[in-house]
Amino acid sequence: MKIPGQIRIVACLVMLSFMLVSGRATAYDPSIYNSLSRSKDALMAQRAHLQDAADDAKAKIDVLQRQLDTINAYLTDTDSALNDVQSALARAQ
């Protein structure tokens, strides 16, 4: 009897998952566990550093965005005043 390919793949994945789960508790010796733990600590420290850098950049962007908003408001006010003056000049002729 021939087993279809998809069923064979699923069966292999189920067997592999069972083998990994059943052997997980005894698969690592203490030196590997300690090495992984140090790697985790280093990655967590790196992530914290990167998060601080991202927070600093966001704060700088927020300051620049407020400055840009203020400048754009001044430009809008200036354009409005310019239009008013041009309209007054056109009526005065």
C-alpha positions in Angstrom: 0.0 0.0 0.0 1.4 3.4 -1.0 1.0 6.3 1.4 0.4 9.7 -0.2 3.2 12.3 0.1 1.3 14.8 2.2 0.3 12.2 4.8 4.0 10.9 5.0 5.2 14.5 5.6 2.6 15.1 8.3 3.4 11.7 9.9 7.2 12.6 9.9 6.5 16.0 11.4 4.4 14.4 14.2 7.1 11.9 14.9 9.8 14.5 14.9 7.8 16.8 17.2 7.2 13.9 19.6 10.9 13.1 19.6 11.9 16.7 20.2 9.4 17.2 23.0 10.1 14.0 24.8 13.9 14.5 24.6 13.9 18.2 25.4 14.5 17.9 29.2 17.6 15.9 28.8 19.0 17.2 25.6 21.1 20.0 27.1 24.0 19.7 29.4 24.8 22.5 31.9 27.5 24.1 29.8 25.1 24.5 26.8 22.4 25.8 29.0 24.8 28.3 30.6 26.0 29.4 27.2 22.4 29.9 26.0 21.6 31.8 29.2 24.6 34.2 28.6 23.5 34.6 25.0 20.0 35.5 26.2 21.3 38.0 28.7 23.5 39.6 26.0 20.6 39.9 23.6 18.4 41.4 26.3 21.1 44.0 27.1 21.5 44.7 23.4 17.7 45.1 23.0 17.5 47.5 25.9 20.3 49.6 24.4 18.6 49.6 21.1 15.3 50.6 22.7 17.0 53.5 24.5 18.4 54.6 21.2 15.0 54.4 19.5 13.4 56.3 22.4 16.1 59.1 22.0 15.5 59.3 18.3 11.8 59.5 18.8 12.2 62.3 21.3 14.3 64.2 18.8 11.8 63.6 16.0 9.0 64.8 18.2 10.9 68.1 18.9 11.6 68.6 15.2 8.0 67.8 14.3 6.8 70.5 16.7 9.2 72.9 15.1 8.0 72.0 11.6 4.4 72.4 12.7 5.1 75.8 14.1 6.9 76.9 10.9 4.1 75.5 8.7 1.6 77.5 10.8 3.7 80.7 10.3 3.8 79.9 6.5 0.0 79.5 6.5 -0.5 82.8 8.3 2.0 84.6 6.0 0.3 83.2 2.9 -3.1 84.4 4.3 -1.7 87.9 5.0 0.0 88.0 1.6 -3.3 87.2 -0.1 -5.1 89.9 1.9 -2.5 92.5 0.9 -2.7 91.4 -2.8 -6.5 91.6 -2.7 -6.3 95.1 -1.1 -3.8 96.2 -3.8 -6.1 94.9 -6.6 -9.1 96.8 -5.1 -7.0 100.0 -4.7 -6.2 100.2 -8.5 
